[in-house]
């Protein structure tokens, strides 16, 4: 079983070393740098003679948080793991994979591991370049905090999108986009118990705990109302719980599902 997972992992990595996928890898690394660079150019152009940065430190941290632990992790894993099954159905290879012992499970777990290890490096590189462009104080501390969030959010998002792609292979991408928009970007900002089920909620809480931002009291009260007084260990536990729970659920759904030849032709 472990050998099969490793074989799928290595195969997916070798297949990713093509020009289109490497170009996409560079886009993931360069996108936050491009956005932050544009903002930096605008700030410097508006205040060319300013001795200090007129953009507040909290603004730069907010941009980096939104672009990298949130957007890059979500987008990279969504595009990689959501079509994990549907891509094999399209290539007519699913039947040949599943006749091997634990072949379907090995495909899921191998592609999951490949996605996580493929998305994290460009996110960390883009984060480092963004920190340099922002010129924020305690830059290494901010990089370490956001890099830790990347390493927590990427496996969590990959597990979520893999589960959604397993539940509904033919409409997995639609389901993944709907989840991202409704849950992560809307419900994540709702001050209710349901927002604790989103990755966004826990990342926001860790951002406030780790980055030591100078937030006005009136805004801090709203942040506390949204985040609650949950301790740090609980947010970490939730983020670390997503991969094993959702991967187990995805494997259970896979074992209970059957993809016939007619289903393959419909994909």
Secondary structure, 3 states (H helix, E strand, C coil): CHHHHHHHHHHHHHHHCCHHHHHHHHHHHHHHHHHHHHHHHHHHHHCCCCCCCCCCHHHHHHHHHHHHHHHHHHHHHHHHHCCHHHHHHHCCCHHHHHCCCCHHHHHHHHHHHHHHHHHHHHHHHHHHHHHHHHCCCCHHHHHHHHHHHHHHHHHHHHHHHHHHHHHCHHHHHHHHHHHHHHHHCCHHHCCCHHHHHCHHHHHHHHHHHHCCCCCCHHHHHHHHHHHCCCCHHHHHHHHHHHHHHHHHHHHHHHHHCCCCHHHHHHC
